[in-house]
Amino acid sequence: MEYIKIKDANKIISKSPYLVTNPKNYKNKWNSFFQNNNKICLELGMGRGDFIINMAKKFPNINFIGLEIDDSQMVTAVNKLSSLDLPNLKLINADAMDIAEFFGKEIDTIYLTFSEPWPKKIDEKKRFTHPVYLKLYDRVFKKQKHIIMKTDNKGLFAHSLEYLSEYWYVFNVVSLDLHNDERKIESIMTDWEKKCLQDKKEIYYLDATFSG
Ligand SMILES: C[S@@+](CC[C@H](N)C(=O)[O-])C[C@H]1O[C@@H](n2cnc3c(N)ncnc32)[C@H](O)[C@@H]1O
């Protein structure tokens, strides 16, 4: 997908106290960095940040890290954060492919929110639930692996169910229509999700764990 580019986005986000400019320095040290022993949850491709910011507000006793490759998308998140004081939230501007450089086995949950669908077979390894990524997540998850995914893309969701089950994940929740599900599954909305709902698109949701 193509996103609008903001001039000097990199300079703008680097001034935010929420941005961690040298995440490699904190590998295996994130709990000391946050100065607590609370869980650490990571969102990959956080975009404009609504999800991770509202999660950090709602759960002050959990540490959240939002990672995003596109600095222009992050400008909006940083602007939203400028009047907030959330010691349990940090942002990283990087490629999801590099997470093992930033984290040891320290992550409790990975959120995959409206990730790029990469529909073509030739691009399948770029899907955030492809085994290439699942192997990468193994390097950063603590003992138990926990993935929560939301998407409006049926193809990506179908592939993800397949990839995760072949990788021995167990599904705790699967919903083919999150917002009309009679189980009333609680989930903070993302920026992209709000647009999908306006367009009356169904949202697919899964919560999967692997305890090994
Ligand atoms: C469709 S948007 C969804 C944004 C946000 N999660 C939401 O739901 O509003 C997908 C986001 O993933 C980001 N992204 C794509 N590939 C990435 C990668 N390899 N590493 C980190 N972020 C990535 C894009 O820049 C974009 O912001």
Ligand as a Chemical Component Dictionary entry (heavy atoms), coordinates in Angstrom:
data_LIG
# 
_chem_comp.id                   LIG 
_chem_comp.type                 NON-POLYMER 
_chem_comp.pdbx_formal_charge   0 
_chem_comp.three_letter_code    LIG 
# 
loop_
_chem_comp_atom.comp_id 
_chem_comp_atom.atom_id 
_chem_comp_atom.alt_atom_id 
_chem_comp_atom.type_symbol 
_chem_comp_atom.charge 
_chem_comp_atom.model_Cartn_x 
_chem_comp_atom.model_Cartn_y 
_chem_comp_atom.model_Cartn_z 
_chem_comp_atom.pdbx_ordinal 
LIG C1  C1  C 0  -2.881 -1.136 6.678  1  
LIG S1  S1  S 1  -1.769 -0.343 7.724  2  
LIG C2  C2  C 0  -2.458 -0.652 9.343  3  
LIG C3  C3  C 0  -1.948 0.306  10.377 4  
LIG C4  C4  C 0  -2.491 0.065  11.798 5  
LIG N1  N1  N 0  -2.088 -1.208 12.319 6  
LIG C5  C5  C 0  -3.997 0.178  11.807 7  
LIG O1  O1  O 0  -4.658 -0.869 11.924 8  
LIG O2  O2  O -1 -4.498 1.305  11.694 9  
LIG C6  C6  C 0  -0.336 -1.411 7.715  10 
LIG C7  C7  C 0  0.861  -0.774 8.394  11 
LIG O3  O3  O 0  1.939  -1.721 8.427  12 
LIG C8  C8  C 0  3.144  -1.017 8.165  13 
LIG N2  N2  N 0  4.151  -1.984 7.698  14 
LIG C9  C9  C 0  4.152  -2.651 6.529  15 
LIG N3  N3  N 0  5.228  -3.466 6.425  16 
LIG C10 C10 C 0  5.928  -3.290 7.579  17 
LIG C11 C11 C 0  7.128  -3.850 8.078  18 
LIG N4  N4  N 0  7.835  -4.742 7.366  19 
LIG N5  N5  N 0  7.548  -3.479 9.293  20 
LIG C12 C12 C 0  6.844  -2.574 10.043 21 
LIG N6  N6  N 0  5.706  -1.995 9.608  22 
LIG C13 C13 C 0  5.232  -2.365 8.402  23 
LIG C14 C14 C 0  2.732  0.003  7.120  24 
LIG O4  O4  O 0  3.669  1.041  6.992  25 
LIG C15 C15 C 0  1.387  0.458  7.660  26 
LIG O5  O5  O 0  1.493  1.522  8.556  27 
# 
loop_
_chem_comp_bond.comp_id 
_chem_comp_bond.atom_id_1 
_chem_comp_bond.atom_id_2 
_chem_comp_bond.value_order 
_chem_comp_bond.pdbx_ordinal 
LIG C1  S1  SING 1  
LIG S1  C2  SING 2  
LIG S1  C6  SING 3  
LIG C2  C3  SING 4  
LIG C3  C4  SING 5  
LIG C4  N1  SING 6  
LIG C4  C5  SING 7  
LIG C5  O1  DOUB 8  
LIG C5  O2  SING 9  
LIG C6  C7  SING 10 
LIG C7  O3  SING 11 
LIG C7  C15 SING 12 
LIG O3  C8  SING 13 
LIG C8  N2  SING 14 
LIG C8  C14 SING 15 
LIG N2  C9  SING 16 
LIG N2  C13 SING 17 
LIG C9  N3  DOUB 18 
LIG N3  C10 SING 19 
LIG C10 C11 SING 20 
LIG C10 C13 DOUB 21 
LIG C11 N4  SING 22 
LIG C11 N5  DOUB 23 
LIG N5  C12 SING 24 
LIG C12 N6  DOUB 25 
LIG N6  C13 SING 26 
LIG C14 O4  SING 27 
LIG C14 C15 SING 28 
LIG C15 O5  SING 29 
# 
